[in-house]
Amino acid sequence: MPLVIFCGFPCSGKSRRSEELKEYLTEKTGRRVLVVGDETAGIDKNSVYSDSQKEKNLRGVLKSEVERKITKDDVVILDSLNYIKGYRYELFCLIKHAQTPHCLVYCLTSADISSTWNSIREKEKQYKQEILDSLIMRFESPDSRNRWDSPLFTVQKDDILPFEEICDAIFSRKAPPPNQSTQSQPLSSTNFLYELDKVTQDILMEVVNVQKTSVPGDLIAIPGSSEKIILTRNLNMAELRKLRRQFISYMKMHPTENIGQIANMFAQYLNKSIH
């Protein structure tokens, strides 16, 4: 079921509006409404938003939680800053894959209002001023001309949420059609994933073992494959695992009927990737 994404400056009323929408939807539709956000993640905002890696990890956690909670019956509300347009696009791809509608609610405030609202919060819930200013400066405003920001509802501090319009957007509108990059393809064989995992892992171990007694320029014969890997340089396990993950992701989207070709295809992929 639908996803409602809130975005806005820190301390712009997103959590209050999320709760208002949750109460309305629960009462009017009888559906279960699930809220995912900074509060449910139990984070220390000043710690997370002052560290780009921690912030990136938080976005990943929230996205995964949204993906896990989206079902045919529930409404999911994402209550976070969602200030990066690239991240909003990732969420759009997620709902395309899930084939469910979504909408964006933008809580629009000025920097001064957000700063004032921050100052009257309980001390432990306040943003440090420099972090607040930095987040406001980095904020990428939504634009309804972008399909990932549409339908867009902009709400200022004294406005009433457009409940009926939001309901119409998430319950009456068709989900965006999936495309090849977001739609899961049917696997061609019940053994496909097993063979894909096993064959690629065996090839990785063969490359690792042969490298112990080889030098750059040697050819590595691959079991079950007519292809040979040209060892132009030593490859560490981290790089090999990354290439294997990329190949598996590609193959899941483009499964082959001929499982016996997996080894050849992976060998060819490695040869192209390591040069």
N, C-alpha and C positions, 0 to 999 in steps of 0.2 A: 504494500500500500504506500501512499504518498510520503514524500519527504518535504518538510518545511525547514528551510535554512534561514536562520537569523544572522544578520551581520550589522556591524556598526562600530563606532569608537568604543574603547573601554568605558564603562559607566555611562552607557547611553540608553539604558532601560531594557536591554535585550532579555534578561532573565525574567523581569516583571511581565513583559509582553508574552514571553513563552508560556508563563504560567496562566496568563489570561486566556491564551489560545487553547491551552490544554484543557482548562475548565470548560470553555465553550464547546469544544469538540466532544468532550466526554459527555456533557449534558445533552447536546443536540443530536449527536449521532450514535451514542452508545458504544462507540469504538474505544478500544484501548489506545491510549496516547502515551508514547514513550519519549522521554526527554534525555538527550545525550549532550554533554557539554563539559565545560571546565569544572563546574561544581560537582557533577557526577564523577568526574575523574579524580577529584580530591587533590588537586595540585596546589602547590605554592606558586601563585601567579608571578610574584616578583622573581622567584628563582627560575621559573620556566621561561618567562618572556625577556629575561636578560641574557639568555643563552640560546643562540640560534639552533644548536643541535637538539637541546631539550625541547624547544618549541616545535622543531620538525618532527621529533618523536611523538609529541602530543598530537599533532595533526594526524599522524599515522594511526595512533591509537583511536582517535575519535572517528576517523574514516572507517576503520575496521569494525568499530562498535556499531556504527550506522549500518554498514553492510550486513552485519550479523543480525540486527534487529528488524530489518525490513522483511515483512511477511505480507501475505495476501490480505490480512485482516487489520493490522495495526497501522497507526500513523506515527511517524518518527519526526521529532523536532530536534534540530541540531542548534544548540544554544552556545555559540562561541563567537569569537571576533570574525572569523572567516573573511579576513581583510585582503587576502591575496587572490587575485583573479585566477591565477593558475590553479590554485587549490579548489576554487569554486568550479572550475572546468573539470577537475578530477571528480568532484562530486556529481557533476552532470553526467559524466561518463558512467559513473556507478549506477545512476538511476536509469540510464539507457540500457545498461546490461540487465538490470532488474525489471525493466519494462514497466516502470511506474511513473506517474506524474510527479512534479515537484513545483515549488515556488520559492521565491526569495522575499524575505521581509527585511527591509533596510530601516533600522532605527536611526534616524538622522538627527544629530545634535551638533552644536558648535563645540569647539575645543574648550571654550570657557565653561559651558554648561557641564561637560563631562568632568572637567577638573573640579568644579564645585560639588557635583554629586559624589565624586571620589572622596573629597575632603570630609563629607558628612557620614561616610560609611564607618562601621566599626574598624578600629585601628588595624586589626589583623586581616581585614578584607580589603584594605586600601592598596592601590598601586603606588609605588614610589613615583614621585613627580617626573623624574627623568625617564622612567620606563613608560609612563603614560604619554609623555610628549613624543617619545620615539615611536610608539605604536600609532599615534595619531598621524605623525609625519609620514609613516610608511603605508597608511591606509589607501587601498585602491578601490575607489568608489564603484559600485555596480552600475551597469549601463544596460537598460532594457533592450538595446539593439543587439546585445550579445545573447545568443540563444541560451547560454548557461546562466544568465542573470534574468531570464524571463520565464514566467510572468513575475514582474517586480512590483512590490507594494512598499512605498516609502511612507514612513510614519514619523511625524514629529512629536515632540514631547507632550503636547496637549491634545493630540489627535486620539480618536477612538479607533481601535483596530478594525479594518474592513472585514469583519468575520464572514459575511455572506460571500463576498468576492473571493476570499481565500478558499472557502469551501468549494465554490464553483471551479476554481483553478485546479484544486487537487482531486476533486471527486468527479467532475463532469468533463474534464479535458482528457483527451487521449494521451497516453504516454508517448514520448518521442520514439520514433522507430529505431531499433538497433541497427548498427552497421557492422561491417566485418570485424572492426577492431574491438567491438564491445559484445558481439553476439557469440555465445559458445557454439562451436560446431559439434555435430554428433561424432563420436568416436567410431572409427571404422571397424573396430574389433574389440571384443571384451578383454582381449589380452594386450591391447595396444599400449596402455599406460604401463603395465608391468614390463613389457618388452622394452619400451622406451627407457624406463628407469634402469633396467638391468644392463642393456647393451651399452648405454652411454657411461654407466659406472664402470663396466668392465674395460671399456676403451680408455677411460681416464687412468685406471690403475695400470694398464699396459704402458701407457705413455710415461707415467711416473717411474715405473720399474726399468724401462728401457733407457731412460735418460741417465740412469746411474752408470751405465757403461758406454754411452754414446757421446758423440761430439756434434756440434752444429754442422749441418750438411748431410747427416745420416738420414736414411729412410726407415720409418717405423712401420713394420707390417702389422696390420690390424686383424685380429681373429674374426672370421666371419665376413670379411670385407675384401674386395679386390683392390680397394684403394690403399695407398700408403701415405702416411703423414710425413711431410718433409720437415725435419727438425732444424729450423733456421736459428733457433736460440733455445736456451733452457726455459721451461715454463714451470712456475711454482704452482702449488696446489690451489692457492686462492684464485689465481687467474684461470686455471682449468675449471674449477667449480663454477666460476662466474660464466664462462663460455658454455658450460653444460646447462646451467639454468636458463640462459638465453635461448639455447637450441630447443630445450624442452618446452619453453613457453611458445616458441614459434610452432613446434610440431603439434601442440595441443590445439592450436587454431587451424592448422593445416595437416590433419592426420592423413596418413597414407594407407591404402588398402594392402600394400605389399610390405608386411612387417620385416621381411628379409632385407629390405633396402635401408633400414634405419642405420646400420653400421656404416654403409657407404656414404649416406647423407651426412652423418655426423663427422666422418673423416674429412669429407669435402668442406664442411663448415669450419672445422678446425684449421685446415690448410688456408682457407680464405681469411680467417680471423687473426692468425698469428703472424702474418707477413707484414 
